[in-house]
Amino acid sequence: MAERAGQADGRADRILDAAAELLVRLGYRKVTIEDIAQLAGIGKGTVYLHWRTKQQLFEAVLLRESISYVEKLLDGLRRDPAMLLPHRFVSESFLMVGDRSVLRALSEAYLQRRQSRFADAFLHSQELLASERFYDLMIRHGLLRDDVPNLSYTLSAMMTGFHLNNAADLMGIEVDTRAKAESISFIVKNAFEPPEPPDPEELAKAASEVIAVFEALIPPYRTWIYEYERTHEPG
């Protein structure tokens, strides 16, 4: 049974790899299940054994890619706890998304389909970086101010605006991705961080707790990706 499940997951990864490659090459709207099956070297019906719809398949692509970049953030925190300072953490997250072609393509798909459940999935994936536990922890350790109205909404809305403008250049102003990350860093440092930097020991303790929070969040999402009979959402 375990061997069969492993084979199924390996096949699922081939499907996800093919879907991600075609997404970057063609864009969400132009990719078909037939295209994905052909590139993965399987029949179209086999794709539907794993995901019932194209939307569910790309939700899985999105979550797998999101997990990968969150794990990269955690690796950075393990090496340097000071990366948890909000202006660094948020701007580094923005740069990592910009460096990942699949996440960039998915954000563009979100722009095109922002009234659909696909849009909900795109925003839902950001819970990996926007859980209330994360914000509570950051406030408790003195890394985020406690007097910002609707803190999680305000910070998330600011970041969503940067991600969407990065995908579509809505303002018509040419600014490269690293310069945008510097703007994010400036806003976060001046609008969301306390004036006094945290004690290094407190920062290290906070980084350890944040790593534990995200390590606990990731497994349910990973399970959901490969849970072919979807009856619930991760959480």
Secondary structure, DSSP 8 states (H G I E B T S, - for coil): -HHHHHHHHHHHHHHHHHHHHHHHHH-GGG--HHHHHHHHTS-HHHHHHH-SSHHHHHHHHHHHHHHHHHHHHHHHHHH-GGGGSHHHHHHHHHHHHHH-HHHHHHHHHHHHTTTSHHHHHHHHHTHHHH-HHHHHHHHHTTSS-S-STTHHHHHHHHHHHHHHHHHH-TT-----HHHHHHHHHHHHHHHTS-SS---HHHHHHHHHHHHHHHHHHHHHHHHHHT-SS--S---
